[in-house]
Amino acid sequence: MADFTLSFVQTALHWHQPAANRVLLERHIDTISLPIDLVVLPEMFATGFTMEAAALAEDMAGPTVQWMQRMAAARNAVVTGSLIIRDNGQHYNRLLWVRPDGTMSYYDKRHRFGMAGETNVYAAGQARLLEEWRGWRICPLVCYDLRFPVWSRNAAAAPYDLLLYVANWPAARRNAWMALLRARAIENVAYVLGVNRVGTDGNNLEYAGDSALLDMRGDYLVEVGNHETSITRTLRRTDLDAFREQFPTLYDADTFEVRPDDPASRW
């Protein structure tokens, strides 16, 4: 199978200003010079990580969704990231997976960050999203999901090749961010991408960035640090397949079923 080229954007965000953030992110996307398969943006990239959902939510035909469709068509690539969506009277921290033809899938963040009040504002997702795109299987998740390895777990029967997290992960917990990204790569024998933001938000929370791409060994392919940038890298299919053949730990893993609404299934 073919290799897979992705780009991701690490940047500061304008607080509660979706139009300004769309302009900002489009400028970053325009700097990408290579043909790509995927563009990854941070969590709540249109607004910053906010609990003002009622004032800032869009519907699934809103301006930011339309902008994502336009970016996907222009780059002939999937564009993904999360934003605040209003759907059936509830608000979601929803990751959109937008294809070049305008069609899309979505994942609603399952693990909401209670310390920030996210559980009081946003409804929880009920299922993971597993996408196949240009021969690669990809599992996109959101920020706090990183702390829950069962939710992120790969499966030998139908393994994903790339696990990605879009985030607004504060600088105060950056050590956990870096350690957990590496752990998810090693235990799931997959490439892992974590895309964070930088700067200070409207709640005076600081973000250190530290966006990173790791291979299935847990080795860093990219470590960004604390600055605004867009990065493009190609993932090698032969490297992934060869490592899995030499070290087939997925086939020795425990099998289990996650039922989010059943308290008896919660570990």
ABEGO torsion letter per residue (X at the ends): XBBBBBBBBBBBBBBGBAAAAAAAAAAAAAABABBBABBBBBBGAAAEBBABAAAABBBAABAAAAAAAAAAAAAGBBBBEBBBBBBGGBBBBBBBBBBAAGBBBBBBBABBBAAAGAAAABBBBABBBBBBBGGBBBBBBBEAAAABAAAABBBAABBBABBBBBBBBBAAAAAAAAAAAAAAAAAAGBBBBBBBBBEBBAAGBBBAEGBBBBBAAGBBABBAEBBBBBBBBBBBAAAAAAAAAABBAAAABBBBBBBAABAAABX
